[in-house]
Amino acid sequence: MCQMCEGQSRAEVLADLRLRIDRFGWADMSVGADWSAPGFTYTIGLVEYGHPELLVLGRPPYEAGALVNELAALVTDGHGHHFLPGMQFTVRGLEVELVQVDRSNNWLVMAEELYGRAVPALQVVWADADHSFPWQRAETGPERQRVLGSPVSQVPVPRSSPLAHTRN
């Protein structure tokens, strides 16, 4: 899972990312997790479509990877889908809201190294089983999802979006 942990150099990892972006339009990277424990996962390559990268915290890599990959496919499919901060919808059975990441440089390290600059990002914040987002709950602790920006008022999903059937 961790290419550098398995002996690849940083240059080899960056070259592999470039190959995946060239082939698929984007790549994903999971950090600080194993297949059953949460960490964070983000896309690399969406900035080449004029779109912020997508970032998910607190989900196991297989879930987070599937989530960002489904959304990234909508961005790169040629139909001009563009996600904005404040949008709320359901994807892969999770209610989510997109939040503009205030400072991505501590999170999207490989994306920023690949592009040689800071890259914009949207955090895909997920609601809990009670349909509450982290800013709607008072509890703290390790199970609480960290939010890397300020949530904005709900922005409806455009009716032309494939996600329009979900809640606004």
N, C-alpha and C positions, 0 to 999 in steps of 0.2 A: 504494500500500500504506500509506504513512504519510500519514494525512489532514492532519496539521499541516505536514508537509514539502511537501504539495501546495497549501498556502495556506489551509486551513481554520483558523479560530480555535479556541482551546480550548473556548469555549462551543459552537461548532458541532459539534465532536467529541463533547462530552458530550451534546448534544441528539440526535445520531445514535445514540449508544449507548443512550439512553433509548428511542428509537423501535425499535431492534432488540430490546431487552429486552421491550418491550411487545408486539411482534409475535411473537417466537420464544421468549420465556422467558429468554433469556440472549444475550450477545454474546461474541465473543472478540476479543482484542487481541494482536497480535504486535509485539514491540519489539526493536530492535537487530539486525535480520536482513534479508536479502533472500530471495528465493524459493529460493535454493540454499544459503545459508549460515545456520548456526544462530544463534539468539538466544534469546528466550523468548516464550512464548504463555500467556495466562491467560484464564479466563472472567470475565465480569462479569454478575451477576444471580442466581447460585445462592443467594446469601444471602437472597434474597426467598423461597426455598423452605426456609429454615432449614438450609442446607447450606453448608459452606465452598466458596470458589472453588477452581478447579483450575488448576494451574500446571505447565508443562513447560519445562525448560531443555535447550538443546543439540541441538534437532532443528530442521530447516528449517521455516519457518512452515506450509507446506502439510501436512507430516506432523503437526506439533504441533497445528495447528488441527483436523485430522481426528480426532486422538486426544481432545482435550478436548471437542470437539463430540459425539463418540459417547458419552462418559461423561456429559456434561451432559444429553443427551437422556434417559438413563436416570433421572437425578434429577428431570427435569421432566415425565416421561410420565404422572404421576398414580398410579403404583403404589407410591410411597413408598420408592424406592431411596435408600439413604444409604451413602456410602462412609466408611470409618473408617481412621485411621492404622494401618499394619501390614498391611492387606489386600494380598494378592498375587494377580494373575491375569494372563491374556494378553488383550490388546486390540490389534486391528489388527496382529497378528503380533509384538507386542512383549511380553515379560515385564515386568511393572511391579510396583512396590510403592509404596503411598501413605505419605507422610511428612508429619507436621504441620509446617507452616512456622513457624519460631520468631518471625520478625518480617517480616510481609508489607509493611510500610510502604515499604520500599525497592523493592519489586517491583510491587505492584498499585496503582500511583499513580492511574490513571484510575478504578479501582473505588472507591478511598478518597475521591477527589475527588467522585465522583458521589454517594456515600452520606454524605459528611461525617464519616467515622469510619474507624477501622481495621477491616478485614474479615479473618475467619479464612480460611486457605487450606490446601489439601493439595497437596503436590508429587507429581506423577506421575513417579516415578523409574524409568527404564528400564534393563534389564540389557543388557550388551554381547553380542556374538556368542558369547561363551563362557559365557553365562547367569550372569554375575557382576554384582552391583550395585557401585556405586562404593566402598562401605565394605568390600567383600570383596577389593578390589584394592589393591596397594601403590603403583602408579605415580601420578605426578602429571603435570601439563602441561596445555596448552590443550585437548587432546582429552578430558580427564577431565570428567565431568559434576559440577557443583557440587551439593551437597546442602544444603538450607536448614533442616534440622532434624535430629533424632536418629531414626534408624530404630528401630522397635519390633519385638518378636517377631512372627512371622507370625500374622495373624488370618485364620481361614478365611472364605471367601466363603460367605454363607448359601446353603443348597441352593435356596431359592426365587428366587435372583438369576439373571438371564439370563446372568451370567458364571460360574455354578456349574459349567458344563462345563469350565472352565479349571482350571489347577492351583491348589491351595491351599498 
